[in-house]
């Protein structure tokens, strides 16, 4: 069976290259007319049924001196149908692989609370999260500058406290909401006193 399958594969390659004889083609027609085909060759069965019935009838209807022409027509149709099938398959593969709608959202699961209401719509909270992140980064950069300034002063502890207080006041002035400003002030004082 393995030798027969390999022989059929060889004949198939020769068939699609247009190098088979009538006897080779009859062997292929008989083989694909059978029922016990290996999975790897089963897809060719409808093709050879088509060739055997429709195209063979067309070839028989032509005058005998046009037999080479009939073979070219058969092969041309086969190439057209093969090309169309390949194009459809490529299109399906493209659509399946590139039409995914699942995108990564780094803010998924984030929320804010405004007036006691929890807001989870990332389109609404994204600007606030980004603004808070930028403020935190600015705060960190300012603190690093303060630390660098304090290392060059004679009394670093006292100068450091003054610089931090000025910085905290400037930072707290950015809060429009009095409740948020008071909360931030409490957090800063707690952290500063623990420092």
C-alpha positions in Angstrom: 0.0 0.0 0.0 2.9 2.4 0.8 4.5 1.7 -2.6 1.2 2.3 -4.3 0.7 5.6 -2.4 4.2 6.7 -3.4 3.6 5.7 -7.0 0.3 7.7 -7.0 2.1 10.8 -5.5 4.7 10.5 -8.3 1.9 10.2 -10.9 0.1 13.2 -9.4 3.2 15.4 -9.7 3.8 14.3 -13.3 0.0 14.8 -14.0 0.1 18.4 -12.8 3.2 19.1 -14.7 1.5 17.7 -17.9 3.9 14.8 -18.2 1.6 11.8 -17.9 0.6 9.4 -20.6 -3.0 8.3 -21.2 -2.2 5.0 -19.3 -0.8 7.0 -16.3 -4.0 9.1 -16.3 -6.2 6.1 -16.4 -4.3 4.7 -13.4 -5.0 7.9 -11.5 -8.7 7.8 -12.5 -9.1 4.2 -11.4 -7.2 4.9 -8.1 -9.3 7.9 -7.2 -12.5 6.1 -8.1 -11.9 3.8 -5.2 -13.1 4.3 -1.7 -10.2 3.5 0.6 -7.9 6.5 0.0 -5.3 7.7 2.5 -6.3 11.0 4.1 -3.4 12.8 2.4 -4.8 11.9 -1.1 -8.5 12.0 -0.4 -8.8 15.6 -1.4 -7.9 14.8 -5.0 -10.9 12.5 -5.4 -13.4 15.2 -6.5 -10.8 16.6 -8.9 -10.4 13.3 -10.7 -14.1 12.6 -10.7 -14.5 16.0 -12.4 -11.8 15.2 -14.9 -13.1 11.8 -15.6 -16.7 12.8 -16.2 -17.0 16.4 -17.5 -13.6 17.0 -19.1 -13.4 13.6 -20.6 -16.8 14.1 -22.3 -15.6 17.5 -23.7 -12.4 15.8 -25.0 -14.4 13.0 -26.7 -16.6 15.6 -28.4 -13.6 17.2 -30.0 -12.3 15.9 -33.3 -9.4 13.4 -32.9 -6.8 15.8 -34.3 -7.6 18.2 -31.5 -6.6 15.8 -28.6 -3.5 17.8 -27.6 -5.6 20.9 -27.6 -8.2 19.1 -25.3 -5.4 18.2 -22.9 -4.2 21.8 -22.8 -7.8 23.0 -22.1 -8.1 20.5 -19.3 -4.8 21.6 -17.8 -5.6 25.3 -18.2 -8.9 24.8 -16.4 -7.1 22.9 -13.6 -4.6 25.7 -13.2 -7.4 28.3 -13.0 -9.4 26.3 -10.4 -6.2 25.6 -8.4 -5.3 29.3 -8.5 -8.7 30.3 -7.4 -8.7 27.7 -4.6 -5.3 28.9 -3.4 -6.4 32.6 -3.4 -9.6 31.8 -1.4 -7.5 29.8 1.1 -5.0 32.6 1.4 -7.8 35.1 2.0 -9.4 32.9 4.6 -6.1 32.5 6.4 -5.5 36.2 6.3 -8.9 37.1 7.6 -8.7 34.6 10.4 -5.2 35.6 11.5 -5.5 39.4 11.2 -9.1 40.0 12.2 -8.6 39.5 15.9 -10.2 42.2 18.0 -8.7 41.3 21.3 -6.3 44.2 22.1 -4.3 44.7 25.3 -5.5 47.6 27.5 -3.0 48.3 30.3 -5.8 50.2 32.2 -8.3 47.3 32.1 -9.5 46.7 35.7 -8.5 50.2 36.8 -11.1 52.5 38.4 -11.5 55.8 40.1 -14.1 57.0 42.7 -15.8 60.4 42.2 -18.4 61.5 44.6 -18.7 58.0 46.1 -19.3 56.5 42.6 -16.9 53.9 41.3 -16.1 54.6 37.6 -14.6 51.7 35.6 -15.0 53.0 32.0 -11.4 53.1 30.9 -12.1 55.8 28.2 -13.2 58.1 31.0 -10.5 57.3 33.6 -7.5 57.0 31.2 -6.8 60.7 31.1 -6.9 61.0 34.9 -4.7 57.9 35.3 -2.2 59.3 32.8 -2.3 62.8 34.5 -1.7 61.2 37.9 1.2 59.1 36.5 2.8 62.3 35.0 2.4 64.1 38.4 4.0 61.2 40.2 6.9 61.2 37.8 7.3 64.9 38.2 7.2 64.5 42.0 9.9 61.8 41.8 12.1 64.0 39.7 11.6 66.9 42.0 12.5 64.8 45.0 15.6 63.5 43.3 16.6 67.2 42.7 15.9 68.0 46.3 18.1 65.2 47.5 20.9 66.4 45.2 20.5 70.0 46.5 20.5 68.9 50.1 23.8 67.1 49.8 25.6 70.4 48.9 24.2 72.5 51.9 26.0 73.0 55.2 23.0 72.0 57.4 21.3 69.3 55.1 18.5 68.3 57.5 17.1 71.8 58.0 17.6 72.8 54.4 16.0 69.6 53.3 12.9 70.2 55.4 12.5 73.7 54.0 12.9 72.5 50.4 10.5 69.6 50.9 7.9 71.9 52.5 8.1 74.4 49.6 7.8 71.5 47.1 4.8 70.0 49.0 3.0 73.3 49.0 3.6 73.7 45.2 2.4 70.2 44.7 -0.7 70.6 46.8 -1.6 73.8 44.9 -2.2 71.6 41.8 -5.3 70.0 43.4 -8.6 71.7 42.5 -10.7 69.4 44.7 -10.4 70.4 48.4 -11.0 66.8 49.5 -8.3 65.4 47.3 -5.9 68.2 48.4 -6.5 67.4 52.1 -6.1 63.7 51.5 -2.8 64.2 49.6 -1.6 66.6 52.4 -2.3 63.9 55.0 -0.5 61.3 53.0 2.5 63.6 52.5 2.7 64.6 56.2 2.4 61.0 57.4 5.2 59.9 55.0 7.3 62.9 56.0 6.9 62.3 59.7 7.8 58.6 59.3 10.9 59.7 57.4 
